[in-house]
Amino acid sequence: MKRWLLWGIIGLLFSCARLDVELQNERLTLRLSHTMLTLVFPASPSPSQVAFYSEVFRRLATLEKAKISDEVRLTGDPYQDTFLIGNKLLKDWKNLTLRWAWIQQVWETMRYEADTSKAPWVSLLKEEMVSYARIRDFDDLFRKYGLSLSQIREARQYLIQFLSVEVYFVSLQELMERYGRYYTMNDLPTVFFQLVVLPESVEWLTFLQKRYGKGTIRQVARMTYDKESWAKKLGRTVSDLESEFVKGLENKKFTMGIWANLDFVHEYQNLLSLYNQSTKQTLFKK
């Protein structure tokens, strides 16, 4: 019965997406056009795991239609595994700032959709954090005050404004030039990555997508970052764009909706101060 249910879910999900799914014990092989990836689970996956990981693969594989035949050993943690899969499928994206930010965007979109969708893949995400940062205190705070999706995104913008004011902000040019220091799977769960590197990267990506379109930014993501190529492709220097990006968030007013609740603002500011106490020390080590 379980096997029948599993293949029923797969057929319902992907009959129109040309996604081929083959499960043999703990190995799940996924094929979409010329892209093939075998996911090796710690143990034989449940139907909900098959549905979720297949959807992650489908969304990431459509970003880069490359000829890939590879495998990934999973940890069993959906969040970390999403980055393992994304980094394998988007390995030709040489700009790691944009690559990691785009993977985070895919994760966030799926997490938010899970609250309203009835698709088979959502069950695995129901208990995952809604916060932009995978830090329980932030998730608890956002749930306590019932923040909506748009308010959670505003909270990330507020964070960046805070980082800039407190001189914790890391230049996007620094992140793109010295990407090897910042974007690793070991860094992913750290406070510094979750509260500085990744929020900056995601907001930067969103800023660029809105200005130039996702297609153009995908092309930029494939390029090894250097100032000349960047300016040639986008028509402006990275320093000019970063200045506009930062000033826009510095000047943003947070006064309406949840921001009129001074209890929330006070608690949020305290969390930001508490968790960023070691940021400057971490930057010095980087």
C-alpha positions in Angstrom: 0.0 0.0 0.0 2.8 2.4 0.9 4.5 1.7 -2.5 1.2 2.3 -4.3 0.7 5.6 -2.4 4.3 6.7 -3.2 4.0 6.3 -6.9 0.5 7.8 -6.9 2.0 10.9 -5.4 4.8 11.0 -7.9 2.5 10.5 -10.8 0.2 13.3 -9.6 3.0 15.7 -9.0 5.1 15.3 -12.1 3.0 13.8 -14.9 3.0 17.2 -16.7 6.5 18.3 -15.7 8.5 15.5 -17.6 10.2 14.6 -14.4 11.3 11.0 -14.2 11.5 9.5 -10.7 13.1 6.2 -9.8 13.4 5.0 -6.2 15.6 2.0 -5.2 15.9 1.6 -1.5 17.7 4.8 -0.2 18.6 6.1 -3.7 16.2 8.4 -5.5 17.2 9.2 -9.1 15.6 12.3 -10.7 15.7 13.2 -14.4 14.5 16.4 -16.1 15.6 16.8 -19.7 19.4 16.5 -19.7 19.7 16.9 -15.9 20.0 13.7 -13.8 20.7 13.7 -10.1 20.7 10.7 -7.7 19.9 11.6 -4.1 21.3 9.2 -1.5 19.3 9.3 1.7 20.5 8.1 5.1 17.6 5.6 5.0 14.9 4.7 2.6 12.8 7.9 2.1 9.1 8.3 3.0 6.5 9.3 0.4 6.6 12.9 1.8 10.4 13.0 1.5 10.2 11.8 -2.1 7.6 14.4 -3.0 9.5 17.2 -1.3 13.0 16.4 -2.7 11.6 15.9 -6.1 10.0 19.3 -6.0 13.2 20.9 -4.8 15.0 19.2 -7.7 12.4 20.3 -10.3 12.5 24.0 -9.2 16.3 24.2 -9.1 16.9 22.2 -12.3 14.7 24.5 -14.3 17.0 27.4 -13.4 19.9 26.0 -15.3 19.2 23.5 -18.1 22.6 22.0 -18.1 23.7 18.4 -18.9 24.4 17.0 -15.5 24.7 13.4 -14.2 25.7 13.3 -10.6 24.8 12.3 -7.1 24.3 14.0 -3.7 24.5 12.4 -0.3 21.8 14.0 1.8 21.9 14.8 5.5 18.2 14.3 6.2 17.7 18.0 7.1 15.5 19.5 4.3 17.1 23.0 4.6 20.7 21.8 4.4 19.8 19.3 1.7 18.2 22.0 -0.4 21.6 23.8 -0.5 23.4 20.6 -1.3 21.1 19.9 -4.2 21.2 23.6 -5.4 25.0 23.8 -5.3 25.2 20.6 -7.4 22.6 21.7 -10.0 23.9 25.3 -10.2 27.6 24.5 -10.1 28.2 26.5 -13.2 27.0 29.6 -11.4 30.4 31.1 -10.5 29.0 34.0 -8.6 28.4 32.3 -5.3 26.6 35.3 -3.7 23.9 35.1 -6.3 23.8 31.3 -6.4 23.3 30.8 -2.6 20.8 33.7 -2.5 18.8 32.1 -5.3 18.7 28.8 -3.5 17.5 30.5 -0.4 14.8 32.2 -2.4 13.6 28.8 -3.7 13.5 27.5 -0.1 11.6 30.5 1.2 9.1 30.3 -1.6 8.4 26.6 -0.9 8.2 27.2 2.8 5.6 30.0 2.5 3.6 28.0 -0.1 3.5 25.1 2.4 1.1 27.1 4.6 -1.6 27.2 2.0 -0.9 24.6 -0.7 -2.3 21.1 -0.6 0.4 19.6 -2.8 2.0 16.4 -1.6 5.4 17.9 -1.0 4.3 20.5 1.6 3.9 18.1 4.6 7.6 18.0 5.2 7.7 21.8 5.5 4.8 22.4 7.9 7.0 22.4 11.0 9.9 24.3 9.4 10.8 27.8 10.6 9.1 30.7 8.9 11.8 33.2 9.9 14.3 34.4 7.2 17.0 33.2 9.6 17.2 29.6 10.9 17.4 30.8 14.5 14.7 29.6 16.8 14.4 32.9 18.8 13.6 34.8 15.7 11.1 32.3 14.5 9.4 32.3 17.9 9.2 36.1 17.9 7.7 36.2 14.4 5.2 33.6 15.3 4.4 35.3 18.6 3.4 38.5 16.8 1.9 36.7 13.8 4.0 38.3 11.1 2.8 37.9 7.6 5.1 36.9 4.7 5.5 40.6 3.7 6.3 41.6 7.2 9.0 38.9 7.6 10.6 40.2 4.4 10.4 43.7 5.9 12.1 42.3 9.0 15.0 41.2 6.9 15.3 44.7 5.4 15.1 46.2 8.9 18.0 43.8 9.8 20.1 45.2 7.0 19.4 48.7 8.0 20.5 47.7 11.5 23.7 46.2 10.2 24.5 49.4 8.3 23.8 51.7 11.2 25.9 49.5 13.6 28.7 49.1 11.1 28.2 45.3 10.8 27.3 45.4 7.1 29.6 43.4 4.9 30.1 45.0 1.4 28.5 43.0 -1.3 31.6 43.5 -3.4 33.6 41.9 -0.6 31.2 38.9 -0.5 31.4 38.4 -4.3 35.2 38.9 -4.5 36.1 36.6 -1.6 33.2 34.2 -1.9 35.3 31.2 -0.7 35.5 32.8 2.7 31.8 33.1 3.2 29.8 30.5 1.2 30.4 27.0 2.6 28.2 24.3 4.0 30.0 24.6 7.3 29.1 28.3 7.4 25.4 27.7 6.5 24.1 27.1 10.1 26.2 29.8 11.8 24.7 32.9 13.2 27.0 35.1 11.1 25.8 33.5 7.9 22.2 33.4 8.9 22.1 37.0 10.2 24.6 38.8 8.0 25.8 37.0 4.8 22.6 35.3 3.7 20.1 38.2 4.4 22.3 40.7 2.6 22.8 38.3 -0.3 19.0 37.6 -0.7 18.1 41.3 -0.5 20.8 42.1 -3.0 19.6 39.4 -5.4 16.0 40.7 -5.1 17.2 44.3 -5.8 19.0 43.1 -8.9 16.2 40.9 -10.1 13.7 43.8 -9.9 16.1 46.2 -11.7 17.3 43.9 -14.5 15.0 40.9 -14.6 15.7 37.3 -13.5 17.0 36.2 -16.9 19.7 38.8 -17.0 20.8 38.1 -13.4 20.9 34.4 -14.2 23.5 35.3 -16.9 25.4 37.4 -14.4 25.4 34.5 -11.9 27.1 32.3 -14.4 30.0 34.7 -14.7 33.1 34.8 -12.5 32.8 38.2 -10.7 35.1 41.0 -11.7 34.3 44.7 -11.8 34.8 45.2 -15.6 32.6 42.3 -16.6 29.9 43.4 -14.1 29.9 47.0 -15.4 29.8 45.8 -19.0 26.9 43.4 -18.4 24.8 45.7 -16.2 25.9 49.1 -17.4 26.8 50.3 -13.9 29.7 49.6 -11.5 29.0 47.3 -8.6 29.9 50.1 -6.2 27.2 52.4 -7.7 24.6 49.7 -7.5 25.6 48.7 -4.0 25.4 52.3 -2.9 21.9 52.6 -4.3 20.9 49.3 -2.7 22.2 50.3 0.8 20.9 53.8 0.7 17.4 52.6 -0.3 17.3 50.3 2.8 18.8 52.9 5.1 16.1 55.4 4.1 13.2 52.9 4.3 10.7 53.9 7.0 9.4 51.2 9.3 6.3 52.8 10.9 3.2 51.0 9.6 1.6 47.7 10.5 3.7 45.6 12.9 6.3 48.4 13.2 3.7 50.5 15.0 3.8 47.8 17.8 6.6 49.1 20.0 6.8 45.9 22.0 7.6 43.9 18.9 10.2 46.5 17.7 11.9 46.5 21.1 12.1 42.7 21.3 13.3 42.5 17.7 16.0 45.1 18.3 17.2 43.3 21.4 17.5 40.0 19.5 19.4 41.7 16.7 21.8 43.3 19.2 22.2 40.1 21.1 22.9 37.8 18.1 25.3 40.3 16.4 27.6 40.7 19.4 30.2 38.5 17.8 29.8 39.8 14.2 32.8 42.1 14.2 35.0 39.4 15.7 33.8 37.0 13.0 34.5 39.6 10.3 38.0 40.0 11.6 38.6 36.3 11.4 37.3 36.2 7.8 
